[in-house]
Amino acid sequence: MQALLDTIATMAMPSDAQRIFHGRGGLHPGSEAWTLDAYPPVWVLTRFGETSDDELVTVSAALAERHEQLSTGEPLNWVFQSRHEGRSETRLMAGSVPEPHVVSEHGARYLVHVLKGQNHGLFLDMAEGRQWVREHAAGAKVLNLFAYTCAFSVAALQGGAKQVINVDMSAGAIALGQQNHALNGLQAGASFLAHDIFKTWGKLTRSGPYHLVIVDPPSYQKGSFVATKDYLRLMRRLPDLLRPDGKVLLCLNAPELDTAFLQDQMHEAAPGLVFEQRLPNPASFADASPERALKVLVYRAPSL
């Protein structure tokens, strides 16, 4: 875990939420099980696999030393999460977590919850995807599928989108999404549907066509979406949802499925859509095997 300790020893105090150390990317031998994220003013350390008390004592000392060097005048706040055999345990190790806990990214503000669950309300590896949406949303009508806490919608409206329709089967996530819009003063332009996407196609199609469709599903969530089974049938719907020259942001975070999986499925389901690019991931998520990392692809519908 020396690479993690070296990173802690030299890290700055970020103002935006971001990943600080990405051992999971395989670029730091001996530290593959560790990640460190900043959700200011809280650090979140995650260990994939079993952890020893000695390891935690060592990291705790490193965080405390660096915090003292940074001289923020604020207490050290950090949370530890252990993920092992499909289970997770989260502990507050020092300080406290604000309630509500609001973080920023590129001028946007989002609610997060780092003390419960494995998903904290904002996926840090999707920062470049949100920035791309912000830069391409001016005047657009946007459909945000698997919206989760609607961070894409916030980015789209900040980029000048005319309308965003957010759809997610989790009413709790949608409620957080509505709070995220209020946090950013976005009181108009967004609608929120706590629906099963596969049972809502008629309504979504009638509300279209769209300049931009964002598809960011879980890779495997029983009862909701399984990429190997459901992505193809979702892609078949895309041509009916898009305006001429409309774009799709197609996302997949499954290490076992590569870019070719998405491209082959799209070629079969909607061959008229044209592949434009794969967006880069944030530099802090650099991976020795890029095909195992988050994949975010842009497709375009044909012109008239």
C-alpha positions in Angstrom: 0.0 0.0 0.0 3.0 2.3 -0.3 1.7 4.0 -3.4 -1.4 5.0 -1.4 0.7 6.4 1.4 2.9 8.3 -1.1 -0.2 9.9 -2.6 -1.6 10.9 0.8 1.8 12.5 1.7 1.7 14.8 -1.4 -2.1 15.4 -2.0 -3.7 18.8 -2.0 -7.0 19.7 -0.4 -9.4 19.7 -3.4 -12.4 22.0 -3.6 -14.4 19.7 -5.9 -15.4 16.1 -5.3 -12.9 13.8 -7.0 -10.9 10.6 -6.8 -7.5 11.0 -5.3 -6.0 7.5 -5.5 -7.2 4.8 -7.8 -5.5 1.5 -6.9 -8.2 -0.4 -8.7 -6.7 0.8 -12.0 -3.8 -1.6 -11.6 -1.1 1.1 -12.0 0.1 0.8 -8.4 1.3 -2.7 -7.7 0.6 -3.6 -4.1 -2.2 -1.1 -3.7 -4.8 -2.5 -6.1 -7.4 -2.9 -3.3 -7.4 0.7 -2.3 -9.2 3.9 -3.4 -9.3 7.3 -1.8 -11.9 9.9 -2.7 -12.5 13.5 -1.6 -16.0 14.5 -0.9 -15.0 17.8 0.8 -14.7 18.2 3.7 -14.6 14.4 4.0 -12.1 11.8 2.8 -13.5 8.4 1.9 -11.1 5.5 1.9 -12.3 2.2 0.4 -10.7 -1.2 0.7 -11.8 -4.1 -1.6 -11.2 -7.2 0.5 -10.2 -7.9 4.0 -8.4 -5.2 6.0 -6.1 -5.5 9.0 -6.1 -3.1 11.9 -2.5 -2.3 11.3 -3.3 -1.1 7.8 -6.0 1.2 9.1 -3.7 2.6 11.8 -1.0 3.3 9.1 -3.4 5.1 6.8 -5.0 7.0 9.6 -1.6 8.3 10.7 -0.8 9.3 7.1 -4.0 11.2 6.7 -3.6 13.0 10.1 0.0 14.0 9.2 -1.0 15.4 5.8 -4.0 17.1 7.2 -1.8 18.9 9.8 0.6 20.0 7.0 -2.2 21.4 4.9 -3.2 23.5 7.9 -6.9 24.0 6.9 -8.0 25.0 10.4 -10.7 22.4 10.1 -10.9 19.0 11.8 -9.9 15.9 9.9 -13.0 14.1 8.6 -12.7 10.6 7.1 -14.8 7.6 6.5 -13.6 4.0 5.8 -15.6 1.5 3.8 -14.7 -2.2 3.5 -16.1 -4.2 0.6 -15.7 -7.9 0.9 -17.7 -10.9 -0.5 -20.5 -8.8 -1.8 -21.0 -6.9 1.5 -19.9 -3.5 2.7 -19.3 -1.9 6.1 -18.8 1.8 6.6 -17.3 3.5 9.6 -16.7 7.1 10.5 -13.0 7.1 11.6 -12.5 10.7 12.6 -14.3 14.0 12.7 -17.9 14.2 11.3 -19.9 14.3 8.1 -22.0 17.3 7.3 -25.7 16.9 7.2 -26.7 17.7 4.6 -23.5 16.9 2.8 -23.2 19.0 -0.3 -20.2 18.8 -2.7 -19.3 20.7 -5.9 -18.1 19.7 -9.4 -17.5 22.2 -12.2 -19.7 24.8 -10.4 -22.6 22.4 -9.8 -23.6 21.3 -6.3 -24.8 17.8 -5.4 -26.0 16.0 -2.3 -24.0 12.9 -1.2 -24.3 10.3 1.5 -20.9 8.7 2.2 -22.0 6.9 5.4 -24.5 4.5 3.8 -24.4 2.2 0.8 -21.8 1.7 -1.9 -23.2 4.5 -4.2 -22.7 7.9 -2.6 -25.0 9.9 -4.8 -22.4 11.1 -7.3 -20.3 8.8 -9.5 -16.9 10.5 -9.6 -15.7 8.6 -12.7 -18.5 10.2 -14.8 -17.2 13.7 -14.3 -16.1 14.0 -18.0 -19.4 12.7 -19.2 -21.2 15.4 -17.2 -18.9 18.0 -18.6 -19.5 16.8 -22.1 -23.3 17.1 -21.6 -22.9 20.6 -20.2 -21.0 21.6 -23.3 -23.4 20.0 -25.8 -26.8 20.7 -24.2 -27.6 24.3 -25.3 -31.2 24.5 -26.5 -31.6 20.7 -26.4 -34.4 18.5 -25.3 -32.8 15.7 -23.3 -33.9 12.3 -22.1 -32.0 11.1 -19.1 -32.5 7.3 -18.6 -31.5 5.6 -15.4 -31.2 9.1 -14.0 -30.2 8.0 -10.5 -29.8 11.4 -8.6 -30.1 13.4 -11.9 -26.5 14.8 -12.0 -26.6 14.6 -15.8 -29.8 16.7 -15.7 -28.2 19.4 -13.6 -25.2 19.5 -16.0 -27.5 19.7 -19.0 -29.7 22.5 -17.6 -26.5 24.4 -16.6 -25.4 24.1 -20.2 -28.6 25.6 -21.5 -30.8 22.6 -22.2 -34.4 23.6 -22.9 -35.9 20.5 -21.2 -34.7 17.4 -19.4 -36.9 14.3 -18.7 -35.4 12.2 -15.9 -36.4 8.6 -15.6 -35.4 6.1 -12.9 -37.4 3.3 -11.2 -36.1 4.4 -7.7 -38.4 7.0 -6.2 -35.8 7.7 -3.6 -33.1 8.5 -6.2 -35.5 10.7 -8.1 -36.3 12.6 -4.9 -32.6 13.3 -4.4 -32.4 14.4 -8.0 -35.1 17.0 -7.4 -33.2 18.2 -4.4 -30.1 18.5 -6.5 -32.0 20.7 -9.0 -33.2 23.0 -6.1 -29.6 23.2 -4.8 -28.5 24.6 -8.1 -31.5 27.0 -8.5 -32.8 25.0 -11.4 -36.6 25.3 -10.7 -37.8 24.9 -14.3 -37.0 22.8 -17.3 -36.8 19.3 -15.6 -39.4 16.6 -15.1 -39.0 13.5 -13.0 -40.5 10.1 -13.6 -40.1 7.3 -11.0 -40.9 4.6 -13.6 -39.6 1.4 -14.9 -38.1 2.4 -18.2 -39.1 -0.8 -20.0 -42.7 -0.1 -19.1 -42.7 3.6 -20.1 -41.6 3.5 -23.8 -44.9 4.8 -25.1 -44.9 7.9 -22.9 -41.2 8.6 -23.6 -41.6 8.2 -27.3 -44.6 10.6 -27.4 -42.6 13.1 -25.4 -39.8 13.1 -28.0 -38.0 13.3 -30.3 -34.9 14.3 -28.4 -31.7 16.1 -29.3 -29.8 14.0 -26.7 -30.5 10.7 -25.0 -28.4 9.7 -22.0 -28.2 6.0 -21.2 -26.3 5.2 -17.9 -27.7 1.9 -16.5 -26.3 -0.3 -13.8 -24.3 -3.1 -15.4 -26.1 -5.8 -13.3 -29.0 -5.0 -11.1 -31.5 -7.8 -10.8 -35.0 -6.7 -11.5 -33.8 -3.5 -13.1 -31.1 -4.0 -15.8 -28.7 -6.7 -16.8 -26.4 -5.3 -19.5 -25.8 -8.6 -21.3 -29.6 -9.1 -21.6 -31.2 -5.7 -21.6 -28.8 -3.3 -23.5 -29.8 -4.7 -26.9 -33.5 -4.2 -26.4 -32.9 -0.7 -25.1 -30.8 0.2 -28.1 -33.6 -0.9 -30.5 -35.7 1.9 -29.1 -33.1 4.7 -29.7 -33.9 5.5 -33.4 -37.5 6.3 -32.5 -36.4 8.6 -29.7 -33.9 10.7 -31.6 -34.2 13.7 -33.8 -32.2 13.8 -37.0 -28.6 14.4 -35.9 -29.6 13.7 -32.3 -27.0 12.2 -30.1 -26.8 9.3 -27.6 -24.4 9.1 -24.7 -24.1 5.4 -24.0 -22.5 4.4 -20.7 -21.3 1.1 -19.3 -19.3 0.4 -16.1 -18.7 -3.4 -16.3 -15.0 -4.5 -16.3 -15.9 -7.8 -18.0 -17.6 -6.1 -21.0 -15.5 -4.1 -23.4 -16.2 -1.3 -25.9 -16.7 -3.9 -28.6 -19.7 -5.3 -26.6 -21.5 -1.9 -26.9 -20.5 -1.4 -30.5 -21.5 -4.9 -31.6 -24.9 -4.6 -29.8 -25.5 -1.2 -31.4 -24.6 -2.4 -34.8 -27.2 -5.1 -34.4 -29.9 -3.1 -32.8 -29.6 0.3 -34.4 -27.2 0.1 -37.4 -28.2 3.6 -38.6 -26.6 5.3 -35.6 -23.1 6.5 -36.2 -20.3 6.0 -33.7 -18.5 9.3 -33.0 -16.1 8.9 -30.0 -15.4 7.3 -26.7 -15.1 10.0 -24.0 -12.0 10.0 -21.8 -12.3 9.2 -18.2 -10.9 11.6 -15.6 -7.1 11.3 -15.3 -7.5 10.2 -11.7 -9.2 7.1 -12.9 -6.3 6.0 -15.2 -6.4 2.2 -15.8 -3.7 -0.2 -16.9 -6.5 -1.9 -18.9 -8.7 0.8 -20.3 -11.3 -1.7 -21.5 -12.0 -2.6 -17.9 -12.7 1.0 -17.0 -15.9 3.1 -17.5 -16.9 3.2 -21.1 -18.8 6.3 -22.4 -19.6 6.3 -26.1 -21.2 9.0 -28.3 -23.4 8.0 -31.2 -25.3 10.3 -33.7 -28.5 9.7 -35.5 -28.4 10.3 -39.3 -29.4 13.6 -40.9 -32.6 13.9 -42.8 
